[in-house]
Amino acid sequence: MKNLLLILVTIVALGCKVSYSFRGGEIPGQTFSIESITNTASLVNPNLAIVLQDALQEKFTNESNLKYTNGIGDAQFTGVITRYTITPEQGTGSDIVALNRLTISIKITYTNSENGDQDFNKTFESYDNFKATEDFSSIEDELMESISKKLVDLVYNETLMEW
């Protein structure tokens, strides 16, 4: 009797398939495209547009059901870097700055060919702080990549919000 019960439980368990995924989302359509991201910020890092575009492409390739295309995709992204600034963030009380902040803002236009109600044109902003005593040019690439990842996460989440 125990063997029969074990066999029945095994058959039922194998027959039921439950799948959960916290890895990413699904957007209707097959493809996505990214037009070149332009930089209109007053302070320009020449690599930032490429870093952002590559990070956005990698995020959607790895974490969605979409495939990248050089043509016009079912999901289309265009972007403009509108801000790249370094500002003092924290003083020591004796007119000396202890922390600086690198802030990057991007304006993203998203067009969904499957459902125009999902389209958006939004500005996303993120930052990282760094010690004022650090040489900015030696840490700029690291800061830029960290902030770019945060910005791409914001864009990705906004794109999937309705799904």
C-alpha positions in Angstrom: 0.0 0.0 0.0 2.9 2.4 0.9 4.5 1.6 -2.5 1.3 2.3 -4.4 0.9 5.6 -2.5 4.5 6.6 -3.3 4.0 5.8 -7.0 0.8 7.8 -7.2 2.4 10.8 -5.5 5.4 10.6 -7.8 3.1 10.4 -10.9 1.1 13.4 -9.8 4.3 15.4 -8.9 5.8 14.6 -12.3 2.6 15.5 -14.1 2.4 18.9 -12.5 4.8 21.5 -13.7 5.0 24.8 -11.8 7.6 27.3 -13.0 8.6 30.4 -11.2 11.2 32.9 -12.4 12.6 36.0 -10.8 15.2 36.5 -13.5 13.4 38.8 -15.8 10.2 39.8 -17.6 8.5 39.3 -20.8 7.6 42.0 -23.3 5.2 41.1 -26.2 7.1 40.9 -29.4 10.2 39.3 -30.6 12.9 42.0 -31.0 14.2 45.2 -29.5 16.3 48.0 -30.9 18.3 50.9 -29.5 19.0 54.0 -31.6 22.3 55.6 -30.8 22.2 57.4 -27.5 23.3 61.1 -27.9 25.0 63.3 -25.4 23.7 66.9 -24.9 25.1 67.3 -21.3 27.2 70.4 -20.7 30.0 68.1 -19.4 30.6 65.2 -21.8 32.3 61.9 -21.2 32.8 60.5 -24.7 32.4 56.9 -23.6 29.2 57.3 -21.6 26.8 56.9 -24.6 28.4 53.7 -25.6 28.5 52.3 -22.0 24.8 53.1 -21.6 23.8 51.6 -24.9 25.8 48.4 -24.3 24.4 48.1 -20.7 20.8 48.5 -22.0 21.4 46.0 -24.8 22.9 43.5 -22.4 20.1 43.9 -19.8 17.3 43.3 -22.3 19.2 40.5 -24.0 19.9 38.6 -20.8 16.7 39.3 -18.8 13.8 39.5 -21.3 12.4 37.4 -24.0 13.5 39.9 -26.7 16.3 39.5 -29.2 18.4 42.5 -30.2 18.1 43.7 -33.8 19.9 46.5 -35.7 16.7 47.3 -37.5 13.5 48.6 -36.0 12.5 46.3 -33.1 9.1 45.6 -31.6 10.4 47.5 -28.6 12.4 50.6 -29.6 14.6 52.7 -27.3 16.1 56.1 -28.0 18.0 58.1 -25.5 19.7 61.4 -24.7 22.2 62.1 -21.9 21.0 65.4 -20.4 23.1 65.7 -17.3 26.6 64.7 -16.3 27.6 66.8 -13.3 30.0 66.7 -10.3 28.7 68.6 -7.3 30.0 68.9 -3.7 27.9 66.7 -1.4 29.2 66.8 2.1 31.4 69.3 3.9 33.5 68.9 6.9 32.4 72.0 8.6 35.6 74.0 7.8 34.7 74.8 4.1 36.3 71.6 3.0 34.3 69.2 0.9 34.5 65.5 2.0 32.3 64.0 -0.6 31.5 64.8 -4.2 28.6 63.4 -6.3 28.6 62.4 -9.9 25.0 62.6 -11.3 23.9 61.3 -14.6 20.5 61.9 -16.2 19.1 60.3 -19.3 15.9 60.9 -21.2 14.6 57.7 -22.7 11.8 57.3 -25.3 10.3 53.8 -25.4 8.0 52.8 -28.2 6.2 49.5 -28.0 4.9 48.4 -31.5 2.6 45.8 -29.9 0.9 48.2 -27.5 1.2 52.0 -27.9 -0.3 52.5 -24.4 3.0 51.3 -23.0 5.1 54.0 -24.7 6.9 56.5 -22.5 9.2 59.4 -22.7 10.9 59.8 -19.3 13.9 61.2 -17.6 15.9 58.9 -15.3 18.6 60.1 -12.9 21.1 58.3 -10.7 24.3 59.2 -8.9 27.3 57.9 -6.9 29.3 59.7 -4.3 33.1 59.6 -4.0 35.7 61.1 -1.7 36.8 64.5 -2.6 40.4 63.5 -2.0 40.2 60.9 -4.8 41.4 61.7 -8.3 38.2 61.9 -10.3 39.9 60.9 -13.6 41.1 57.6 -12.0 37.7 56.6 -10.8 35.5 58.1 -13.4 35.0 55.0 -15.5 34.1 52.9 -12.4 31.5 55.5 -11.3 30.1 55.9 -14.8 29.6 52.1 -15.2 28.0 51.9 -11.7 25.6 54.7 -12.4 24.9 53.4 -15.9 23.8 50.0 -14.4 21.5 51.8 -12.0 20.0 53.8 -14.9 19.5 50.8 -17.1 17.8 49.0 -14.2 15.4 51.9 -13.8 14.6 51.9 -17.6 14.1 48.1 -17.5 11.8 48.3 -14.5 9.8 51.1 -16.1 9.4 49.2 -19.3 8.2 46.1 -17.5 6.0 47.9 -15.0 2.8 47.3 -17.0 3.5 43.6 -17.6 
